[in-house]
Amino acid sequence: MTTFALDSALEAISAVFLLAALLYAYRLSKLTKGAEIVALAKPKSFFGSILISFASLLVMELMLLLNNLFFSIPYVEELARLLIIVTAFFAVFGLYSAVYYYRTSPTKVSASLERKESV
């Protein structure tokens, strides 16, 4: 397999994964339409996944900068694509685990909250 074919295949895989993450995040955001957000569901997993997402972006940019300025890093393009996929995955996972939401009327939600507070 030539280098061009391998690069093209990796670009196609990266594009498919990023498109899937984008569509999934869009569907998740559509589910919360009209919902009243009550609380962060799992703050530890949410902030952890967002931290991993931003850290992978930072590592990717630093790696590309080091590659251009100081020394050559083998397979830098493939690693950059992998880090972009990791960023997209953990950002969508953070969005998924971020909130509890209720798809009911605000009066039902407030009644449910009052019931929980009285217990």
MOPAC internal coordinates of N, CA, C and O (Angstrom, degrees):
PM7 1SCF
backbone

  N    0.0000 0     0.00 0     0.00 0    0    0    0
  C    1.4554 1     0.00 0     0.00 0    1    0    0
  C    1.5283 1   108.19 1     0.00 0    2    1    0
  O    1.2310 1   120.61 1   -49.72 1    3    2    1
  N    1.2894 1   116.45 1   130.28 1    3    2    1
  C    1.4559 1   119.54 1  -178.15 1    5    3    2
  C    1.5225 1   111.11 1   -76.32 1    6    5    3
  O    1.2310 1   121.26 1   -15.57 1    7    6    5
  N    1.3216 1   115.19 1   164.43 1    7    6    5
  C    1.4640 1   120.38 1   179.93 1    9    7    6
  C    1.5193 1   111.05 1   -64.47 1   10    9    7
  O    1.2310 1   120.51 1   142.32 1   11   10    9
  N    1.3268 1   116.63 1   -37.68 1   11   10    9
  C    1.4610 1   120.22 1   179.49 1   13   11   10
  C    1.5281 1   111.24 1   -63.14 1   14   13   11
  O    1.2310 1   120.49 1   136.86 1   15   14   13
  N    1.3262 1   116.68 1   -43.14 1   15   14   13
  C    1.4711 1   120.16 1   179.60 1   17   15   14
  C    1.5207 1   110.80 1   -65.59 1   18   17   15
  O    1.2310 1   120.05 1   140.09 1   19   18   17
  N    1.3240 1   117.51 1   -39.91 1   19   18   17
  C    1.4631 1   121.10 1   178.71 1   21   19   18
  C    1.5246 1   110.67 1   -65.78 1   22   21   19
  O    1.2310 1   120.27 1   136.96 1   23   22   21
  N    1.3256 1   117.09 1   -43.04 1   23   22   21
  C    1.4659 1   120.31 1   177.39 1   25   23   22
  C    1.5196 1   111.46 1   -62.43 1   26   25   23
  O    1.2310 1   120.49 1   138.23 1   27   26   25
  N    1.3075 1   116.68 1   -41.77 1   27   26   25
  C    1.4671 1   120.33 1   178.90 1   29   27   26
  C    1.5229 1   111.42 1   -64.48 1   30   29   27
  O    1.2310 1   120.40 1   139.11 1   31   30   29
  N    1.3186 1   116.83 1   -40.89 1   31   30   29
  C    1.4617 1   120.57 1   178.71 1   33   31   30
  C    1.5265 1   110.79 1   -65.08 1   34   33   31
  O    1.2310 1   119.98 1   138.08 1   35   34   33
  N    1.3251 1   117.64 1   -41.92 1   35   34   33
  C    1.4638 1   120.66 1   178.43 1   37   35   34
  C    1.5265 1   111.95 1   -65.94 1   38   37   35
  O    1.2310 1   120.49 1   142.39 1   39   38   37
  N    1.3273 1   116.66 1   -37.61 1   39   38   37
  C    1.4644 1   119.89 1   176.63 1   41   39   38
  C    1.5269 1   111.04 1   -65.11 1   42   41   39
  O    1.2310 1   120.51 1   139.73 1   43   42   41
  N    1.3191 1   116.64 1   -40.27 1   43   42   41
  C    1.4667 1   119.95 1   178.77 1   45   43   42
  C    1.5259 1   110.80 1   -65.25 1   46   45   43
  O    1.2310 1   120.26 1   136.68 1   47   46   45
  N    1.3291 1   117.11 1   -43.32 1   47   46   45
  C    1.4605 1   120.39 1   178.48 1   49   47   46
  C    1.5174 1   110.65 1   -63.15 1   50   49   47
  O    1.2310 1   119.98 1   136.06 1   51   50   49
  N    1.3358 1   117.64 1   -43.94 1   51   50   49
  C    1.4619 1   121.28 1   178.46 1   53   51   50
  C    1.5165 1   110.99 1   -60.91 1   54   53   51
  O    1.2310 1   120.40 1   136.52 1   55   54   53
  N    1.3200 1   116.83 1   -43.48 1   55   54   53
  C    1.4668 1   120.43 1  -179.74 1   57   55   54
  C    1.5214 1   111.13 1   -63.82 1   58   57   55
  O    1.2310 1   120.08 1   139.66 1   59   58   57
  N    1.3329 1   117.46 1   -40.34 1   59   58   57
  C    1.4659 1   120.63 1  -179.96 1   61   59   58
  C    1.5248 1   110.45 1   -65.71 1   62   61   59
  O    1.2310 1   120.00 1   135.01 1   63   62   61
  N    1.3394 1   117.61 1   -44.99 1   63   62   61
  C    1.4585 1   120.47 1   179.27 1   65   63   62
  C    1.5276 1   111.50 1   -63.03 1   66   65   63
  O    1.2310 1   120.18 1   136.96 1   67   66   65
  N    1.3348 1   117.27 1   -43.04 1   67   66   65
  C    1.4601 1   119.73 1   179.78 1   69   67   66
  C    1.5200 1   111.62 1   -67.35 1   70   69   67
  O    1.2310 1   120.03 1   141.52 1   71   70   69
  N    1.3170 1   117.55 1   -38.48 1   71   70   69
  C    1.4601 1   120.79 1   177.05 1   73   71   70
  C    1.5281 1   110.55 1   -65.02 1   74   73   71
  O    1.2310 1   120.09 1   139.26 1   75   74   73
  N    1.3235 1   117.44 1   -40.74 1   75   74   73
  C    1.4620 1   120.52 1   177.57 1   77   75   74
  C    1.5261 1   111.29 1   -63.43 1   78   77   75
  O    1.2310 1   120.27 1   138.77 1   79   78   77
  N    1.3229 1   117.08 1   -41.23 1   79   78   77
  C    1.4620 1   120.39 1   178.07 1   81   79   78
  C    1.5238 1   110.86 1   -64.90 1   82   81   79
  O    1.2310 1   120.35 1   139.98 1   83   82   81
  N    1.3325 1   116.94 1   -40.02 1   83   82   81
  C    1.4626 1   121.18 1   178.78 1   85   83   82
  C    1.5224 1   110.81 1   -64.83 1   86   85   83
  O    1.2310 1   119.89 1   134.23 1   87   86   85
  N    1.3220 1   117.81 1   -45.77 1   87   86   85
  C    1.4614 1   120.90 1   179.94 1   89   87   86
  C    1.5287 1   111.72 1   -65.26 1   90   89   87
  O    1.2310 1   120.32 1   141.15 1   91   90   89
  N    1.3271 1   116.99 1   -38.85 1   91   90   89
  C    1.4566 1   120.23 1   179.26 1   93   91   90
  C    1.5245 1   110.43 1   -66.70 1   94   93   91
  O    1.2310 1   120.08 1   137.60 1   95   94   93
  N    1.3350 1   117.45 1   -42.40 1   95   94   93
  C    1.4592 1   120.49 1   177.54 1   97   95   94
  C    1.5243 1   110.61 1   -63.43 1   98   97   95
  O    1.2310 1   120.09 1   142.15 1   99   98   97
  N    1.3292 1   117.43 1   -37.85 1   99   98   97
  C    1.4587 1   120.65 1   177.68 1  101   99   98
  C    1.5289 1   110.91 1   -64.22 1  102  101   99
  O    1.2310 1   120.61 1   136.77 1  103  102  101
  N    1.3265 1   116.44 1   -43.23 1  103  102  101
  C    1.4715 1   119.68 1   178.86 1  105  103  102
  C    1.5196 1   111.22 1   -64.98 1  106  105  103
  O    1.2310 1   119.98 1   140.93 1  107  106  105
  N    1.3187 1   117.65 1   -39.07 1  107  106  105
  C    1.4570 1   120.30 1   176.88 1  109  107  106
  C    1.5240 1   111.44 1   -63.07 1  110  109  107
  O    1.2310 1   120.48 1   138.49 1  111  110  109
  N    1.3185 1   116.68 1   -41.51 1  111  110  109
  C    1.4585 1   118.75 1   179.84 1  113  111  110
  C    1.5225 1   111.31 1   -68.64 1  114  113  111
  O    1.2310 1   119.89 1   149.11 1  115  114  113
  N    1.3262 1   117.82 1   -30.89 1  115  114  113
  C    1.4674 1   120.44 1   176.76 1  117  115  114
  C    1.5276 1   111.34 1   -69.72 1  118  117  115
  O    1.2310 1   119.95 1   149.78 1  119  118  117
  N    1.3397 1   117.71 1   -30.22 1  119  118  117
  C    1.4549 1   120.48 1   178.81 1  121  119  118
  C    1.5255 1   111.99 1   -65.81 1  122  121  119
  O    1.2310 1   120.16 1   152.69 1  123  122  121
  N    1.3141 1   117.29 1   -27.31 1  123  122  121
  C    1.4602 1   120.25 1  -177.18 1  125  123  122
  C    1.5195 1   112.15 1   -88.49 1  126  125  123
  O    1.2310 1   119.74 1  -173.53 1  127  126  125
  N    1.3091 1   118.10 1     6.47 1  127  126  125
  C    1.4601 1   120.82 1   179.36 1  129  127  126
  C    1.5294 1   109.72 1   -63.72 1  130  129  127
  O    1.2310 1   120.85 1   -56.40 1  131  130  129
  N    1.3082 1   115.97 1   123.60 1  131  130  129
  C    1.4497 1   121.57 1   179.94 1  133  131  130
  C    1.5135 1   113.98 1    77.00 1  134  133  131
  O    1.2310 1   120.41 1  -174.44 1  135  134  133
  N    1.3155 1   116.82 1     5.56 1  135  134  133
  C    1.4654 1   119.78 1  -179.28 1  137  135  134
  C    1.5155 1   109.68 1   -88.43 1  138  137  135
  O    1.2310 1   121.13 1   -29.71 1  139  138  137
  N    1.3063 1   115.44 1   150.29 1  139  138  137
  C    1.4546 1   120.45 1   174.83 1  141  139  138
  C    1.5160 1   107.53 1  -101.42 1  142  141  139
  O    1.2310 1   121.05 1   -61.81 1  143  142  141
  N    1.3090 1   115.60 1   118.19 1  143  142  141
  C    1.4517 1   120.23 1  -177.41 1  145  143  142
  C    1.5204 1   108.40 1   -77.19 1  146  145  143
  O    1.2310 1   120.69 1   -54.62 1  147  146  145
  N    1.2999 1   116.29 1   125.38 1  147  146  145
  C    1.4569 1   121.45 1  -174.68 1  149  147  146
  C    1.5229 1   110.88 1   -94.90 1  150  149  147
  O    1.2310 1   119.84 1   131.16 1  151  150  149
  N    1.3154 1   117.91 1   -48.84 1  151  150  149
  C    1.4623 1   119.96 1  -177.74 1  153  151  150
  C    1.5139 1   109.57 1  -163.89 1  154  153  151
  O    1.2310 1   120.97 1   -15.98 1  155  154  153
  N    1.3162 1   115.76 1   164.02 1  155  154  153
  C    1.4556 1   119.40 1   170.76 1  157  155  154
  C    1.5204 1   108.14 1   -66.38 1  158  157  155
  O    1.2310 1   120.53 1   -49.28 1  159  158  157
  N    1.3068 1   116.59 1   130.72 1  159  158  157
  C    1.4571 1   120.19 1  -176.93 1  161  159  158
  C    1.5193 1   111.37 1   -70.51 1  162  161  159
  O    1.2310 1   120.41 1   122.37 1  163  162  161
  N    1.2891 1   116.83 1   -57.63 1  163  162  161
  C    1.4588 1   122.19 1  -178.54 1  165  163  162
  C    1.5197 1   106.95 1  -134.05 1  166  165  163
  O    1.2310 1   119.78 1   -94.12 1  167  166  165
  N    1.3242 1   118.02 1    85.88 1  167  166  165
  C    1.4671 1   119.10 1  -175.22 1  169  167  166
  C    1.5225 1   113.13 1   -59.79 1  170  169  167
  O    1.2310 1   120.16 1   145.15 1  171  170  169
  N    1.3394 1   117.30 1   -34.85 1  171  170  169
  C    1.4599 1   119.79 1  -178.58 1  173  171  170
  C    1.5289 1   110.81 1   -65.10 1  174  173  171
  O    1.2310 1   119.87 1   134.21 1  175  174  173
  N    1.3256 1   117.85 1   -45.79 1  175  174  173
  C    1.4696 1   119.93 1  -179.89 1  177  175  174
  C    1.5213 1   111.27 1   -71.63 1  178  177  175
  O    1.2310 1   120.20 1   145.50 1  179  178  177
  N    1.3421 1   117.22 1   -34.50 1  179  178  177
  C    1.4619 1   120.01 1   178.38 1  181  179  178
  C    1.5243 1   110.92 1   -63.23 1  182  181  179
  O    1.2310 1   120.46 1   126.00 1  183  182  181
  N    1.3225 1   116.73 1   -54.00 1  183  182  181
  C    1.4638 1   119.37 1  -177.25 1  185  183  182
  C    1.5227 1   111.36 1   -69.39 1  186  185  183
  O    1.2310 1   120.15 1   148.95 1  187  186  185
  N    1.3178 1   117.32 1   -31.05 1  187  186  185
  C    1.4599 1   119.66 1   175.14 1  189  187  186
  C    1.5149 1   112.46 1   -64.61 1  190  189  187
  O    1.2310 1   120.36 1   136.79 1  191  190  189
  N    1.3268 1   116.91 1   -43.21 1  191  190  189
  C    1.4700 1   119.42 1   179.99 1  193  191  190
  C    1.5266 1   111.45 1   -69.70 1  194  193  191
  O    1.2310 1   120.26 1   143.12 1  195  194  193
  N    1.3250 1   117.12 1   -36.88 1  195  194  193
  C    1.4678 1   119.05 1   176.73 1  197  195  194
  C    1.5255 1   110.44 1   -67.31 1  198  197  195
  O    1.2310 1   120.14 1   142.38 1  199  198  197
  N    1.3379 1   117.33 1   -37.62 1  199  198  197
  C    1.4627 1   120.94 1   176.89 1  201  199  198
  C    1.5260 1   111.03 1   -63.02 1  202  201  199
  O    1.2310 1   120.45 1   136.78 1  203  202  201
  N    1.3313 1   116.74 1   -43.22 1  203  202  201
  C    1.4662 1   120.14 1   177.44 1  205  203  202
  C    1.5226 1   110.43 1   -63.48 1  206  205  203
  O    1.2310 1   120.51 1   140.36 1  207  206  205
  N    1.3256 1   116.64 1   -39.64 1  207  206  205
  C    1.4589 1   120.95 1   179.47 1  209  207  206
  C    1.5280 1   111.42 1   -61.27 1  210  209  207
  O    1.2310 1   120.63 1   130.33 1  211  210  209
  N    1.3280 1   116.41 1   -49.67 1  211  210  209
  C    1.4663 1   119.27 1  -179.98 1  213  211  210
  C    1.5264 1   111.63 1   -68.63 1  214  213  211
  O    1.2310 1   120.12 1   144.04 1  215  214  213
  N    1.3328 1   117.37 1   -35.96 1  215  214  213
  C    1.4618 1   120.12 1   178.56 1  217  215  214
  C    1.5249 1   111.30 1   -64.31 1  218  217  215
  O    1.2310 1   119.96 1   140.86 1  219  218  217
  N    1.3130 1   117.68 1   -39.14 1  219  218  217
  C    1.4664 1   119.30 1   179.32 1  221  219  218
  C    1.5233 1   111.32 1   -68.26 1  222  221  219
  O    1.2310 1   120.21 1   145.21 1  223  222  221
  N    1.3389 1   117.20 1   -34.79 1  223  222  221
  C    1.4685 1   118.92 1   174.48 1  225  223  222
  C    1.5175 1   111.41 1   -65.65 1  226  225  223
  O    1.2310 1   120.59 1   138.49 1  227  226  225
  N    1.3366 1   116.47 1   -41.51 1  227  226  225
  C    1.4607 1   120.26 1   179.65 1  229  227  226
  C    1.5223 1   110.98 1   -64.69 1  230  229  227
  O    1.2310 1   120.38 1   136.03 1  231  230  229
  N    1.3197 1   116.88 1   -43.97 1  231  230  229
  C    1.4675 1   120.83 1   178.82 1  233  231  230
  C    1.5212 1   110.28 1   -62.10 1  234  233  231
  O    1.2310 1   120.34 1   139.17 1  235  234  233
  N    1.3309 1   116.96 1   -40.83 1  235  234  233
  C    1.4561 1   119.86 1   179.70 1  237  235  234
  C    1.5226 1   110.92 1   -61.49 1  238  237  235
  O    1.2310 1   120.40 1   132.67 1  239  238  237
  N    1.3420 1   116.84 1   -47.33 1  239  238  237
  C    1.4623 1   119.83 1  -178.81 1  241  239  238
  C    1.5249 1   111.59 1   -65.67 1  242  241  239
  O    1.2310 1   119.93 1   138.70 1  243  242  241
  N    1.3264 1   117.74 1   -41.30 1  243  242  241
  C    1.4650 1   120.33 1   178.22 1  245  243  242
  C    1.5247 1   111.15 1   -65.20 1  246  245  243
  O    1.2310 1   120.70 1   140.61 1  247  246  245
  N    1.3312 1   116.26 1   -39.39 1  247  246  245
  C    1.4543 1   120.38 1   179.00 1  249  247  246
  C    1.5294 1   110.67 1   -63.41 1  250  249  247
  O    1.2310 1   120.56 1   135.61 1  251  250  249
  N    1.3354 1   116.53 1   -44.39 1  251  250  249
  C    1.4690 1   119.42 1   178.67 1  253  251  250
  C    1.5266 1   111.27 1   -65.69 1  254  253  251
  O    1.2310 1   120.09 1   142.99 1  255  254  253
  N    1.3369 1   117.43 1   -37.01 1  255  254  253
  C    1.4586 1   121.00 1   178.00 1  257  255  254
  C    1.5222 1   110.97 1   -65.39 1  258  257  255
  O    1.2310 1   120.29 1   133.98 1  259  258  257
  N    1.3265 1   117.05 1   -46.02 1  259  258  257
  C    1.4681 1   120.53 1   177.03 1  261  259  258
  C    1.5174 1   111.57 1   -61.21 1  262  261  259
  O    1.2310 1   120.93 1   140.91 1  263  262  261
  N    1.3226 1   115.83 1   -39.09 1  263  262  261
  C    1.4595 1   119.96 1   179.27 1  265  263  262
  C    1.5230 1   111.44 1   -63.82 1  266  265  263
  O    1.2310 1   120.04 1   140.95 1  267  266  265
  N    1.3164 1   117.53 1   -39.05 1  267  266  265
  C    1.4644 1   120.76 1  -177.90 1  269  267  266
  C    1.5246 1   112.82 1   -79.12 1  270  269  267
  O    1.2310 1   120.01 1   146.49 1  271  270  269
  N    1.3272 1   117.59 1   -33.51 1  271  270  269
  C    1.4565 1   119.51 1  -172.81 1  273  271  270
  C    1.5264 1   114.61 1   -95.91 1  274  273  271
  O    1.2310 1   119.68 1   134.85 1  275  274  273
  N    1.3222 1   118.22 1   -45.15 1  275  274  273
  C    1.4574 1   119.48 1  -167.58 1  277  275  274
  C    1.5181 1   114.86 1  -109.10 1  278  277  275
  O    1.2310 1   120.04 1   122.58 1  279  278  277
  N    1.3044 1   117.52 1   -57.42 1  279  278  277
  C    1.4631 1   119.77 1  -175.92 1  281  279  278
  C    1.5087 1   109.60 1  -147.36 1  282  281  279
  O    1.2310 1   121.65 1   -18.84 1  283  282  281
  N    1.3132 1   114.45 1   161.16 1  283  282  281
  C    1.4613 1   120.40 1  -177.34 1  285  283  282
  C    1.5255 1   110.47 1   -85.57 1  286  285  283
  O    1.2310 1   121.21 1   -51.81 1  287  286  285
  N    1.3164 1   115.29 1   128.19 1  287  286  285
  C    1.4584 1   121.54 1   176.98 1  289  287  286
  C    1.5275 1   107.40 1  -102.41 1  290  289  287
  O    1.2310 1   120.29 1   -54.71 1  291  290  289
  N    1.3474 1   117.05 1   125.29 1  291  290  289
  C    1.4687 1   117.77 1  -179.63 1  293  291  290
  C    1.5271 1   111.51 1   -67.27 1  294  293  291
  O    1.2310 1   121.09 1   -37.28 1  295  294  293
  N    1.3136 1   115.52 1   142.72 1  295  294  293
  C    1.4714 1   124.09 1   178.09 1  297  295  294
  C    1.5306 1   112.37 1    57.31 1  298  297  295
  O    1.2310 1   120.03 1  -141.91 1  299  298  297
  N    1.3147 1   117.55 1    38.09 1  299  298  297
  C    1.4679 1   120.47 1  -176.54 1  301  299  298
  C    1.5288 1   111.80 1   -67.08 1  302  301  299
  O    1.2310 1   119.70 1   143.93 1  303  302  301
  N    1.3005 1   118.17 1   -36.07 1  303  302  301
  C    1.4717 1   120.35 1  -179.34 1  305  303  302
  C    1.5285 1   110.84 1   -67.60 1  306  305  303
  O    1.2310 1   120.63 1   137.89 1  307  306  305
  N    1.3239 1   116.40 1   -42.11 1  307  306  305
  C    1.4617 1   119.77 1   179.04 1  309  307  306
  C    1.5268 1   110.99 1   -65.90 1  310  309  307
  O    1.2310 1   120.45 1   139.54 1  311  310  309
  N    1.3356 1   116.74 1   -40.46 1  311  310  309
  C    1.4619 1   120.41 1   177.08 1  313  311  310
  C    1.5175 1   111.48 1   -64.58 1  314  313  311
  O    1.2310 1   120.10 1   142.35 1  315  314  313
  N    1.3269 1   117.41 1   -37.65 1  315  314  313
  C    1.4661 1   120.86 1   178.12 1  317  315  314
  C    1.5296 1   110.56 1   -64.59 1  318  317  315
  O    1.2310 1   120.39 1   138.18 1  319  318  317
  N    1.3213 1   116.86 1   -41.82 1  319  318  317
  C    1.4747 1   119.75 1   177.41 1  321  319  318
  C    1.5241 1   111.42 1   -64.01 1  322  321  319
  O    1.2310 1   120.71 1   139.26 1  323  322  321
  N    1.3237 1   116.24 1   -40.74 1  323  322  321
  C    1.4610 1   120.37 1   178.29 1  325  323  322
  C    1.5357 1   110.82 1   -63.44 1  326  325  323
  O    1.2310 1   120.20 1   139.51 1  327  326  325
  N    1.3166 1   117.23 1   -40.49 1  327  326  325
  C    1.4606 1   120.37 1   179.05 1  329  327  326
  C    1.5240 1   111.84 1   -67.97 1  330  329  327
  O    1.2310 1   119.84 1   148.10 1  331  330  329
  N    1.3186 1   117.92 1   -31.90 1  331  330  329
  C    1.4679 1   120.46 1   175.54 1  333  331  330
  C    1.5262 1   110.16 1   -66.62 1  334  333  331
  O    1.2310 1   120.50 1   139.34 1  335  334  333
  N    1.3300 1   116.65 1   -40.66 1  335  334  333
  C    1.4672 1   120.23 1   177.91 1  337  335  334
  C    1.5230 1   110.28 1   -65.60 1  338  337  335
  O    1.2310 1   120.13 1   138.59 1  339  338  337
  N    1.3397 1   117.36 1   -41.41 1  339  338  337
  C    1.4659 1   120.99 1   177.37 1  341  339  338
  C    1.5300 1   109.98 1   -61.32 1  342  341  339
  O    1.2310 1   120.45 1   138.35 1  343  342  341
  N    1.3272 1   116.75 1   -41.65 1  343  342  341
  C    1.4603 1   121.09 1   178.41 1  345  343  342
  C    1.5197 1   111.10 1   -60.99 1  346  345  343
  O    1.2310 1   120.57 1   132.18 1  347  346  345
  N    1.3145 1   116.51 1   -47.82 1  347  346  345
  C    1.4653 1   120.09 1  -179.51 1  349  347  346
  C    1.5211 1   111.18 1   -64.03 1  350  349  347
  O    1.2310 1   119.88 1   137.65 1  351  350  349
  N    1.3286 1   117.83 1   -42.35 1  351  350  349
  C    1.4591 1   120.78 1  -178.87 1  353  351  350
  C    1.5209 1   111.30 1   -62.58 1  354  353  351
  O    1.2310 1   120.23 1   131.25 1  355  354  353
  N    1.3256 1   117.16 1   -48.75 1  355  354  353
  C    1.4565 1   119.19 1  -176.81 1  357  355  354
  C    1.5203 1   112.43 1   -72.59 1  358  357  355
  O    1.2310 1   119.80 1   151.74 1  359  358  357
  N    1.3353 1   117.98 1   -28.26 1  359  358  357
  C    1.4642 1   119.19 1   174.87 1  361  359  358
  C    1.5268 1   110.53 1   -67.58 1  362  361  359
  O    1.2310 1   120.33 1   137.34 1  363  362  361
  N    1.3175 1   116.98 1   -42.66 1  363  362  361
  C    1.4663 1   120.05 1   178.05 1  365  363  362
  C    1.5234 1   110.71 1   -68.31 1  366  365  363
  O    1.2310 1   119.89 1   141.55 1  367  366  365
  N    1.3313 1   117.82 1   -38.45 1  367  366  365
  C    1.4577 1   120.48 1   176.74 1  369  367  366
  C    1.5253 1   110.62 1   -63.26 1  370  369  367
  O    1.2310 1   120.22 1   141.53 1  371  370  369
  N    1.3236 1   117.18 1   -38.47 1  371  370  369
  C    1.4618 1   120.52 1   176.29 1  373  371  370
  C    1.5056 1   111.74 1   -63.91 1  374  373  371
  O    1.2310 1   120.52 1   139.02 1  375  374  373
  N    1.3269 1   116.61 1   -40.98 1  375  374  373
  C    1.4578 1   120.50 1   176.61 1  377  375  374
  C    1.5208 1   110.62 1   -63.99 1  378  377  375
  O    1.2310 1   120.79 1   139.15 1  379  378  377
  N    1.3260 1   116.10 1   -40.85 1  379  378  377
  C    1.4625 1   120.29 1  -178.93 1  381  379  378
  C    1.5258 1   111.60 1   -64.55 1  382  381  379
  O    1.2310 1   120.50 1   138.82 1  383  382  381
  N    1.3240 1   116.65 1   -41.18 1  383  382  381
  C    1.4609 1   120.03 1  -175.51 1  385  383  382
  C    1.5236 1   112.93 1   -91.64 1  386  385  383
  O    1.2310 1   120.16 1  -173.61 1  387  386  385
  N    1.3185 1   117.30 1     6.39 1  387  386  385
  C    1.4610 1   120.01 1  -170.46 1  389  387  386
  C    1.5258 1   113.79 1   -74.77 1  390  389  387
  O    1.2310 1   119.60 1   134.59 1  391  390  389
  N    1.3171 1   118.38 1   -45.41 1  391  390  389
  C    1.4598 1   118.48 1  -167.54 1  393  391  390
  C    1.5200 1   112.19 1  -133.17 1  394  393  391
  O    1.2310 1   122.14 1   -31.20 1  395  394  393
  N    1.3373 1   113.51 1   148.80 1  395  394  393
  C    1.4517 1   120.16 1   161.52 1  397  395  394
  C    1.5203 1   105.46 1   -90.18 1  398  397  395
  O    1.2310 1   119.97 1   -41.99 1  399  398  397
  N    1.2716 1   117.67 1   138.01 1  399  398  397
  C    1.4518 1   118.51 1   177.08 1  401  399  398
  C    1.5229 1   108.40 1  -139.32 1  402  401  399
  O    1.2310 1   121.71 1   -25.30 1  403  402  401
  N    1.2926 1   114.33 1   154.70 1  403  402  401
  C    1.4623 1   121.27 1   179.83 1  405  403  402
  C    1.5167 1   107.85 1  -117.64 1  406  405  403
  O    1.2310 1   120.67 1   -49.93 1  407  406  405
  N    1.3086 1   116.33 1   130.07 1  407  406  405
  C    1.4609 1   120.67 1   179.42 1  409  407  406
  C    1.5242 1   109.61 1   -97.55 1  410  409  407
  O    1.2310 1   121.16 1  -136.92 1  411  410  409
  N    1.3158 1   115.38 1    43.08 1  411  410  409
  C    1.4523 1   120.61 1   179.75 1  413  411  410
  C    1.5243 1   108.64 1  -122.31 1  414  413  411
  O    1.2310 1   120.77 1     0.71 1  415  414  413
  N    1.2908 1   116.13 1  -179.29 1  415  414  413
  C    1.4612 1   119.97 1  -179.98 1  417  415  414
  C    1.5222 1   110.25 1   -71.14 1  418  417  415
  O    1.2310 1   119.69 1   -27.08 1  419  418  417
  N    1.3410 1   118.20 1   152.92 1  419  418  417
  C    1.4662 1   120.96 1  -179.80 1  421  419  418
  C    1.5274 1   112.98 1   -60.01 1  422  421  419
  O    1.2310 1   119.37 1   149.93 1  423  422  421
  N    1.3405 1   118.81 1   -30.07 1  423  422  421
  C    1.4656 1   119.50 1   178.86 1  425  423  422
  C    1.5197 1   110.92 1   -68.39 1  426  425  423
  O    1.2310 1   120.22 1   141.38 1  427  426  425
  N    1.3207 1   117.18 1   -38.62 1  427  426  425
  C    1.4565 1   120.37 1   177.93 1  429  427  426
  C    1.5256 1   110.57 1   -66.89 1  430  429  427
  O    1.2310 1   120.79 1   141.83 1  431  430  429
  N    1.3239 1   116.10 1   -38.17 1  431  430  429
  C    1.4610 1   120.20 1   178.56 1  433  431  430
  C    1.5152 1   110.28 1   -65.03 1  434  433  431
  O    1.2310 1   120.15 1   134.35 1  435  434  433
  N    1.3357 1   117.33 1   -45.65 1  435  434  433
  C    1.4624 1   119.58 1  -179.87 1  437  435  434
  C    1.5269 1   111.00 1   -65.50 1  438  437  435
  O    1.2310 1   119.86 1   143.81 1  439  438  437
  N    1.3245 1   117.86 1   -36.19 1  439  438  437
  C    1.4625 1   120.49 1   176.52 1  441  439  438
  C    1.5246 1   110.53 1   -65.27 1  442  441  439
  O    1.2310 1   120.32 1   141.66 1  443  442  441
  N    1.3108 1   116.98 1   -38.34 1  443  442  441
  C    1.4568 1   121.27 1   178.21 1  445  443  442
  C    1.5205 1   110.57 1   -66.02 1  446  445  443
  O    1.2310 1   120.28 1   139.19 1  447  446  445
  N    1.3296 1   117.07 1   -40.81 1  447  446  445
  C    1.4523 1   120.75 1   178.01 1  449  447  446
  C    1.5213 1   111.77 1   -65.90 1  450  449  447
  O    1.2310 1   120.13 1   139.11 1  451  450  449
  N    1.3367 1   117.36 1   -40.89 1  451  450  449
  C    1.4498 1   120.23 1   178.72 1  453  451  450
  C    1.5326 1   110.85 1   -63.55 1  454  453  451
  O    1.2310 1   120.99 1   143.05 1  455  454  453
  N    1.3286 1   115.71 1   -36.95 1  455  454  453
  C    1.4561 1   120.42 1   178.75 1  457  455  454
  C    1.5294 1   110.43 1   -64.93 1  458  457  455
  O    1.2310 1   120.22 1   139.79 1  459  458  457
  N    1.3467 1   117.18 1   -40.21 1  459  458  457
  C    1.4583 1   121.02 1   178.92 1  461  459  458
  C    1.5234 1   111.36 1   -67.82 1  462  461  459
  O    1.2310 1   120.16 1   142.66 1  463  462  461
  N    1.3333 1   117.30 1   -37.34 1  463  462  461
  C    1.4538 1   120.70 1  -179.88 1  465  463  462
  C    1.5137 1   111.75 1   -68.64 1  466  465  463
  O    1.2310 1   119.68 1   147.49 1  467  466  465
  N    1.3107 1   118.22 1   -32.51 1  467  466  465
  C    1.4682 1   121.42 1  -178.14 1  469  467  466
  C    1.5269 1   112.09 1   -76.08 1  470  469  467
  O    1.2310 1   120.49 1   159.64 1  471  470  469
  N    1.3283 1   116.67 1   -20.36 1  471  470  469
  C    1.4721 1   120.44 1  -178.85 1  473  471  470
  C    1.4727 1   111.12 1   -81.86 1  474  473  471
  O    1.2310 1   120.10 1   180.00 1  475  474  473

